[in-house]
Amino acid sequence: MATVDAEKKLQNRVLHWLVDDLGYTYLGNLEDIDNTPVKEELLKANLKKRGYTDDQIKTAISELVGKVNNQSDTLYQINRSVYSLLRYGRQGAMDANGHRQTVHYIDWDDIGKNDFFVAEEVSVLRFDKVTRKRPDVVLYM
């Protein structure tokens, strides 16, 4: 019991540090909700705010969610492809002038244009769609 109390105190200290000192938005305790690794509505709102079109946003989110939910590749391959998207963005189709607009999930040049969120006890349905895992603290960007 003492270990659980100590872990909860540490978890609360981390949450307060992220929210109070670093300015993260607290999403709450998400234990009773079947969550997904990508909060699509939050990502969509941020991409919209940064000036991407609805079509670009829909395509970019669809590709990211598809890679995150990939069950056929190895964990290494999945992490590598998701990292690549997050780090370098998703290239769009070439326009008439030969340019491609890249949708950047994270604005690496102006970090202030990103939104930062934190949630606790995030219940996530596993691939078997029956069992759940529940990390103590999850960061969303």
Steps between C-alpha positions, in 0.01 A plus 500: 500500500784738582647440154171594331478819707858592414438438130183711505682785675776488239241492222329808646832684528574427134151613395529825696846567354373446144185710547618773739860547387503393136149608400355168385121479481361237736256261328405320819487142617419290193471165675134440410534581130637277223769731370706485183867595466409794275252762624369582153279792606792674676736443207239620251442821699874575515559432131198716410633781720834477318333554162474159337195423285233252603613256229863521610400446862274205419771330293776567753299373797385195306859410413622548858216294649559229239866474593426501873241222458721287274494140624697330224846658538739460790490745788832641379361561149183660637692729735738595221220594259307694768820681605570591138153653460525692827852622430479583130127535433277365229572614146199596294437451132700708255319811379507651149820690585684188611482583871391270779356636822604298798264470795714521813331331795745682728629851431869452571588861407251678728425275796242753625270404212460150646244402762611292799266276698534258788262236631520245776394137523441481125321172428591375152340200334762253379507350151295200620212747566438334838779582744622845594825662603505810716806724520509734800578817302475561125618807309325614182626761261 
